[in-house]
Amino acid sequence: MPAYTPPLYLPEPSVPHSPAEKKRVTTRLRRIQGQALALERAVNEGTECGALLQQLAALRGAATGLMAEVLESHLRETFLQSAQGGRPGATIEPEAEIDQIMRIVRSYLK
């Protein structure tokens, strides 16, 4: 008799599948938008380069953090469901999925 294997329970995807998560991501995007607008104002006001660079770094950090969160959610959803025997409605093979993810990551790292 084969040993019992408990089912694999997937954690709730973190971005942005539930209304609460969509709201959280939207809030982050609005914060990033506010940072971009503040940067534009600083440029128009002739703010010194050091301060602009600091604002740019903050903006990039916010975008990078959001991208990491979305990427992690996508990877968990894709590969944990794959480990369960496939995703419902999946049309992309795992190898193609990895290629697609890597294209996104590489384009961001340029």
N, CA, C and O atoms as a DFTB+ gen file, in Angstrom:
440 C
 N C O
     1  1       0.854      -1.176       0.000
     2  2       0.000       0.000       0.000
     3  2       0.901       1.241       0.000
     4  3       1.792       1.341       0.844
     5  1       0.691       2.205      -0.939
     6  2       1.528       3.400      -0.996
     7  2       1.295       4.296       0.212
     8  3       0.202       4.323       0.779
     9  1       2.331       5.028       0.596
    10  2       2.237       5.954       1.723
    11  2       1.330       7.123       1.360
    12  3       1.260       7.542       0.204
    13  1       0.651       7.631       2.352
    14  2      -0.223       8.784       2.141
    15  2       0.621      10.030       1.931
    16  3       1.541      10.307       2.700
    17  1       0.302      10.767       0.897
    18  2       0.968      12.040       0.628
    19  2      -0.078      13.140       0.780
    20  3      -1.051      13.187       0.027
    21  1       0.130      14.035       1.768
    22  2      -0.865      15.098       1.946
    23  2      -0.870      16.036       0.738
    24  3       0.160      16.212       0.087
    25  1      -2.011      16.629       0.441
    26  2      -2.070      17.546      -0.708
    27  2      -1.233      18.788      -0.449
    28  3      -1.045      19.202       0.695
    29  1      -0.739      19.366      -1.516
    30  2       0.038      20.602      -1.442
    31  2      -0.942      21.764      -1.474
    32  3      -1.679      21.943      -2.444
    33  1      -0.945      22.545      -0.414
    34  2      -1.817      23.708      -0.365
    35  2      -1.036      24.925      -0.794
    36  3       0.041      25.209      -0.270
    37  1      -1.592      25.640      -1.753
    38  2      -0.931      26.826      -2.272
    39  2      -1.218      28.013      -1.375
    40  3      -2.352      28.202      -0.934
    41  1      -0.191      28.821      -1.098
    42  2      -0.472      30.052      -0.375
    43  2      -1.277      30.980      -1.276
    44  3      -1.230      30.871      -2.502
    45  1      -2.001      31.874      -0.665
    46  2      -2.768      32.852      -1.441
    47  2      -1.794      33.682      -2.258
    48  3      -0.848      34.228      -1.690
    49  1      -1.983      33.802      -3.574
    50  2      -1.083      34.630      -4.375
    51  2      -1.034      36.043      -3.815
    52  3      -2.053      36.573      -3.370
    53  1       0.158      36.662      -3.835
    54  2       0.293      37.944      -3.166
    55  2      -0.045      39.135      -4.038
    56  3      -0.322      40.206      -3.499
    57  1      -0.038      39.010      -5.352
    58  2      -0.300      40.187      -6.191
    59  2      -1.069      39.779      -7.415
    60  3      -0.851      38.683      -7.932
    61  1      -1.904      40.559      -7.870
    62  2      -2.965      41.271      -7.183
    63  2      -4.277      40.556      -7.417
    64  3      -5.127      41.069      -8.145
    65  1      -4.469      39.421      -6.842
    66  2      -5.624      38.587      -7.156
    67  2      -6.846      38.899      -6.301
    68  3      -7.971      38.834      -6.797
    69  1      -6.656      39.226      -5.060
    70  2      -7.799      39.548      -4.212
    71  2      -8.034      41.059      -4.219
    72  3      -7.126      41.823      -4.544
    73  1      -9.232      41.488      -3.867
    74  2      -9.493      42.938      -3.819
    75  2      -8.539      43.667      -2.861
    76  3      -8.094      44.777      -3.158
    77  1      -8.229      43.057      -1.733
    78  2      -7.313      43.693      -0.773
    79  2      -5.919      43.836      -1.367
    80  3      -5.261      44.858      -1.171
    81  1      -5.468      42.818      -2.092
    82  2      -4.138      42.884      -2.695
    83  2      -4.109      43.892      -3.842
    84  3      -3.119      44.603      -4.014
    85  1      -5.172      43.959      -4.618
    86  2      -5.241      44.955      -5.691
    87  2      -5.163      46.361      -5.108
    88  3      -4.498      47.238      -5.660
    89  1      -5.846      46.564      -3.992
    90  2      -5.825      47.870      -3.345
    91  2      -4.412      48.202      -2.857
    92  3      -3.947      49.332      -3.009
    93  1      -3.732      47.213      -2.271
    94  2      -2.378      47.423      -1.768
    95  2      -1.416      47.761      -2.907
    96  3      -0.593      48.667      -2.779
    97  1      -1.519      47.038      -4.013
    98  2      -0.654      47.291      -5.164
    99  2      -0.980      48.654      -5.776
   100  3      -0.075      49.396      -6.158
   101  1      -2.257      48.979      -5.869
   102  2      -2.651      50.282      -6.402
   103  2      -2.095      51.409      -5.540
   104  3      -1.650      52.433      -6.058
   105  1      -2.123      51.221      -4.235
   106  2      -1.559      52.220      -3.325
   107  2      -0.069      52.398      -3.573
   108  3       0.431      53.522      -3.598
   109  1       0.636      51.293      -3.756
   110  2       2.071      51.377      -4.058
   111  2       2.320      52.092      -5.376
   112  3       3.236      52.908      -5.484
   113  1       1.504      51.784      -6.377
   114  2       1.660      52.440      -7.680
   115  2       1.388      53.941      -7.581
   116  3       2.062      54.737      -8.235
   117  1       0.427      54.322      -6.786
   118  2       0.161      55.755      -6.604
   119  2       1.315      56.444      -5.887
   120  3       1.635      57.596      -6.180
   121  1       1.932      55.744      -4.956
   122  2       3.098      56.295      -4.269
   123  2       4.247      56.486      -5.260
   124  3       4.942      57.502      -5.226
   125  1       4.441      55.510      -6.136
   126  2       5.475      55.629      -7.170
   127  2       5.148      56.787      -8.108
   128  3       6.037      57.546      -8.495
   129  1       3.890      56.923      -8.470
   130  2       3.463      58.029      -9.328
   131  2       3.745      59.364      -8.637
   132  3       4.201      60.310      -9.280
   133  1       3.478      59.444      -7.343
   134  2       3.770      60.661      -6.587
   135  2       5.254      60.975      -6.570
   136  3       5.650      62.137      -6.660
   137  1       6.082      59.933      -6.453
   138  2       7.532      60.136      -6.489
   139  2       7.959      60.678      -7.851
   140  3       8.811      61.563      -7.928
   141  1       7.372      60.154      -8.922
   142  2       7.724      60.615     -10.272
   143  2       7.305      62.071     -10.467
   144  3       8.050      62.855     -11.055
   145  1       6.132      62.436      -9.985
   146  2       5.678      63.823     -10.096
   147  2       6.568      64.762      -9.279
   148  3       6.877      65.869      -9.721
   149  1       6.976      64.320      -8.093
   150  2       7.869      65.139      -7.276
   151  2       9.213      65.315      -7.966
   152  3       9.817      66.384      -7.883
   153  1       9.679      64.292      -8.634
   154  2      10.939      64.370      -9.368
   155  2      10.812      65.365     -10.527
   156  3      11.719      66.161     -10.771
   157  1       9.698      65.315     -11.227
   158  2       9.469      66.259     -12.324
   159  2       9.467      67.700     -11.803
   160  3      10.068      68.587     -12.409
   161  1       8.786      67.923     -10.677
   162  2       8.767      69.268     -10.087
   163  2      10.179      69.713      -9.708
   164  3      10.561      70.862      -9.931
   165  1      10.946      68.788      -9.134
   166  2      12.314      69.121      -8.720
   167  2      13.169      69.511      -9.918
   168  3      13.963      70.449      -9.833
   169  1      13.017      68.811     -11.019
   170  2      13.769      69.153     -12.239
   171  2      13.365      70.538     -12.720
   172  3      14.225      71.360     -13.036
   173  1      12.059      70.804     -12.779
   174  2      11.571      72.099     -13.244
   175  2      11.998      73.251     -12.328
   176  3      12.150      74.386     -12.781
   177  1      12.190      72.957     -11.054
   178  2      12.608      73.984     -10.100
   179  2      14.126      74.152     -10.053
   180  3      14.630      75.033      -9.357
   181  1      14.848      73.322     -10.779
   182  2      16.302      73.439     -10.805
   183  2      16.999      72.879      -9.576
   184  3      18.055      73.373      -9.180
   185  1      16.425      71.869      -8.982
   186  2      17.019      71.230      -7.806
   187  2      18.392      70.675      -8.163
   188  3      18.626      70.229      -9.286
   189  1      19.291      70.711      -7.191
   190  2      20.659      70.242      -7.435
   191  2      20.685      68.754      -7.795
   192  3      19.794      67.991      -7.419
   193  1      21.720      68.366      -8.526
   194  2      21.837      66.995      -9.056
   195  2      21.848      65.938      -7.947
   196  3      21.247      64.875      -8.098
   197  1      22.525      66.227      -6.839
   198  2      22.594      65.250      -5.752
   199  2      21.216      64.889      -5.224
   200  3      20.923      63.717      -4.987
   201  1      20.372      65.895      -5.040
   202  2      19.012      65.651      -4.560
   203  2      18.186      64.902      -5.606
   204  3      17.380      64.036      -5.264
   205  1      18.388      65.239      -6.880
   206  2      17.683      64.526      -7.951
   207  2      18.083      63.059      -7.991
   208  3      17.242      62.175      -8.153
   209  1      19.374      62.817      -7.842
   210  2      19.849      61.425      -7.846
   211  2      19.264      60.638      -6.680
   212  3      18.931      59.461      -6.817
   213  1      19.144      61.290      -5.547
   214  2      18.554      60.627      -4.383
   215  2      17.081      60.288      -4.652
   216  3      16.625      59.197      -4.310
   217  1      16.350      61.205      -5.255
   218  2      14.953      60.947      -5.598
   219  2      14.828      59.843      -6.653
   220  3      13.929      59.005      -6.587
   221  1      15.741      59.859      -7.621
   222  2      15.739      58.805      -8.641
   223  2      15.994      57.434      -8.026
   224  3      15.359      56.447      -8.396
   225  1      16.929      57.387      -7.084
   226  2      17.227      56.118      -6.417
   227  2      16.013      55.611      -5.642
   228  3      15.725      54.415      -5.638
   229  1      15.306      56.529      -4.989
   230  2      14.104      56.134      -4.253
   231  2      13.026      55.619      -5.200
   232  3      12.352      54.631      -4.908
   233  1      12.869      56.289      -6.327
   234  2      11.877      55.881      -7.323
   235  2      12.220      54.500      -7.891
   236  3      11.356      53.634      -8.025
   237  1      13.491      54.322      -8.217
   238  2      13.914      53.021      -8.751
   239  2      13.734      51.922      -7.704
   240  3      13.310      50.814      -8.031
   241  1      14.055      52.228      -6.454
   242  2      13.875      51.245      -5.379
   243  2      12.417      50.835      -5.221
   244  3      12.114      49.658      -5.025
   245  1      11.521      51.807      -5.307
   246  2      10.090      51.505      -5.194
   247  2       9.629      50.617      -6.343
   248  3       8.896      49.651      -6.132
   249  1      10.060      50.946      -7.563
   250  2       9.678      50.141      -8.737
   251  2      10.285      48.743      -8.656
   252  3       9.630      47.756      -8.991
   253  1      11.525      48.664      -8.215
   254  2      12.191      47.360      -8.085
   255  2      11.496      46.500      -7.039
   256  3      11.310      45.300      -7.242
   257  1      11.115      47.107      -5.927
   258  2      10.408      46.364      -4.885
   259  2       9.086      45.816      -5.375
   260  3       8.735      44.673      -5.084
   261  1       8.349      46.629      -6.120
   262  2       7.075      46.177      -6.671
   263  2       7.294      45.067      -7.692
   264  3       6.561      44.079      -7.711
   265  1       8.299      45.233      -8.534
   266  2       8.575      44.197      -9.525
   267  2       8.941      42.876      -8.848
   268  3       8.485      41.814      -9.273
   269  1       9.755      42.937      -7.804
   270  2      10.140      41.719      -7.081
   271  2       8.920      41.037      -6.477
   272  3       8.818      39.810      -6.497
   273  1       8.006      41.819      -5.947
   274  2       6.801      41.254      -5.347
   275  2       5.920      40.575      -6.399
   276  3       5.428      39.468      -6.181
   277  1       5.727      41.235      -7.524
   278  2       4.910      40.661      -8.601
   279  2       5.592      39.415      -9.172
   280  3       4.932      38.409      -9.436
   281  1       6.894      39.481      -9.361
   282  2       7.632      38.333      -9.885
   283  2       7.557      37.150      -8.926
   284  3       7.347      36.015      -9.355
   285  1       7.726      37.408      -7.637
   286  2       7.634      36.321      -6.658
   287  2       6.253      35.680      -6.685
   288  3       6.130      34.455      -6.667
   289  1       5.225      36.501      -6.726
   290  2       3.866      35.977      -6.779
   291  2       3.668      35.110      -8.021
   292  3       3.095      34.023      -7.953
   293  1       4.153      35.613      -9.155
   294  2       4.006      34.869     -10.409
   295  2       4.748      33.530     -10.341
   296  3       4.215      32.495     -10.739
   297  1       5.967      33.564      -9.839
   298  2       6.745      32.327      -9.743
   299  2       6.081      31.324      -8.808
   300  3       5.981      30.139      -9.128
   301  1       5.631      31.801      -7.656
   302  2       4.963      30.891      -6.710
   303  2       3.704      30.293      -7.334
   304  3       3.480      29.085      -7.262
   305  1       2.900      31.133      -7.936
   306  2       1.662      30.662      -8.540
   307  2       1.949      29.667      -9.662
   308  3       1.328      28.606      -9.735
   309  1       2.887      30.014     -10.529
   310  2       3.203      29.174     -11.680
   311  2       3.789      27.834     -11.266
   312  3       3.312      26.780     -11.687
   313  1       4.827      27.880     -10.438
   314  2       5.555      26.650     -10.173
   315  2       4.956      25.813      -9.049
   316  3       5.132      24.595      -9.045
   317  1       4.266      26.410      -8.111
   318  2       3.592      25.592      -7.108
   319  2       2.405      24.872      -7.723
   320  3       2.147      23.712      -7.402
   321  1       1.681      25.550      -8.602
   322  2       0.574      24.886      -9.278
   323  2       1.089      23.823     -10.236
   324  3       0.466      22.777     -10.415
   325  1       2.226      24.100     -10.845
   326  2       2.840      23.123     -11.734
   327  2       3.216      21.863     -10.957
   328  3       3.076      20.747     -11.456
   329  1       3.695      22.058      -9.729
   330  2       4.076      20.921      -8.890
   331  2       2.858      20.079      -8.519
   332  3       2.987      18.893      -8.215
   333  1       1.691      20.686      -8.545
   334  2       0.458      19.961      -8.238
   335  2      -0.085      19.210      -9.445
   336  3      -1.087      18.502      -9.343
   337  1       0.568      19.363     -10.571
   338  2       0.117      18.643     -11.743
   339  2      -0.466      19.522     -12.818
   340  3      -1.182      19.051     -13.702
   341  1      -0.162      20.787     -12.740
   342  2      -0.604      21.678     -13.810
   343  2      -1.507      22.778     -13.315
   344  3      -2.166      22.664     -12.281
   345  1      -1.519      23.833     -14.074
   346  2      -2.386      24.963     -13.764
   347  2      -3.651      24.829     -14.576
   348  3      -3.600      24.460     -15.749
   349  1      -4.777      25.119     -13.975
   350  2      -6.019      25.087     -14.755
   351  2      -5.962      26.112     -15.874
   352  3      -5.661      27.282     -15.638
   353  1      -6.247      25.677     -17.074
   354  2      -6.248      26.582     -18.208
   355  2      -4.869      26.973     -18.702
   356  3      -4.753      27.863     -19.545
   357  1      -3.824      26.337     -18.204
   358  2      -2.466      26.689     -18.617
   359  2      -2.239      26.294     -20.068
   360  3      -2.595      25.194     -20.491
   361  1      -1.648      27.198     -20.813
   362  2      -1.370      26.903     -22.207
   363  2       0.121      26.987     -22.506
   364  3       0.551      26.634     -23.604
   365  1       0.915      27.451     -21.541
   366  2       2.347      27.617     -21.748
   367  2       3.090      26.490     -21.039
   368  3       2.816      26.186     -19.878
   369  1       4.024      25.883     -21.741
   370  2       4.852      24.834     -21.167
   371  2       5.821      25.450     -20.157
   372  3       6.164      26.625     -20.287
   373  1       6.270      24.688     -19.154
   374  2       7.179      25.234     -18.132
   375  2       8.429      25.883     -18.727
   376  3       8.842      26.950     -18.271
   377  1       9.026      25.268     -19.717
   378  2      10.240      25.829     -20.330
   379  2       9.953      27.181     -20.980
   380  3      10.744      28.116     -20.853
   381  1       8.828      27.280     -21.670
   382  2       8.434      28.547     -22.290
   383  2       8.114      29.588     -21.227
   384  3       8.401      30.772     -21.407
   385  1       7.524      29.153     -20.126
   386  2       7.210      30.063     -19.012
   387  2       8.497      30.645     -18.432
   388  3       8.568      31.844     -18.161
   389  1       9.499      29.814     -18.245
   390  2      10.790      30.286     -17.737
   391  2      11.410      31.268     -18.719
   392  3      11.930      32.306     -18.308
   393  1      11.365      30.958     -20.000
   394  2      11.909      31.871     -21.018
   395  2      11.210      33.225     -20.965
   396  3      11.854      34.272     -21.046
   397  1       9.902      33.192     -20.830
   398  2       9.127      34.434     -20.771
   399  2       9.516      35.257     -19.536
   400  3       9.712      36.468     -19.636
   401  1       9.625      34.619     -18.401
   402  2      10.016      35.315     -17.167
   403  2      11.414      35.898     -17.309
   404  3      11.655      37.036     -16.906
   405  1      12.322      35.140     -17.870
   406  2      13.703      35.618     -18.009
   407  2      13.783      36.802     -18.975
   408  3      14.598      37.701     -18.768
   409  1      12.962      36.822     -20.017
   410  2      12.935      37.983     -20.917
   411  2      12.514      39.241     -20.148
   412  3      13.082      40.317     -20.336
   413  1      11.525      39.086     -19.295
   414  2      11.062      40.224     -18.493
   415  2      12.173      40.704     -17.554
   416  3      12.455      41.900     -17.478
   417  1      12.792      39.774     -16.849
   418  2      13.839      40.125     -15.892
   419  2      15.026      40.769     -16.627
   420  3      15.548      41.791     -16.181
   421  1      15.440      40.189     -17.724
   422  2      16.581      40.752     -18.469
   423  2      16.273      42.155     -19.002
   424  3      17.138      43.030     -18.977
   425  1      15.049      42.370     -19.482
   426  2      14.707      43.697     -19.996
   427  2      14.733      44.720     -18.873
   428  3      15.085      45.878     -19.100
   429  1      14.371      44.314     -17.677
   430  2      14.384      45.228     -16.549
   431  2      15.808      45.539     -16.086
   432  3      16.091      46.646     -15.629
   433  1      16.687      44.568     -16.207
   434  2      18.059      44.747     -15.724
   435  2      18.930      45.545     -16.670
   436  3      20.051      45.903     -16.309
   437  1      18.450      45.837     -17.875
   438  2      19.250      46.601     -18.844
   439  2      19.452      48.022     -18.388
   440  3      20.101      48.806     -19.080
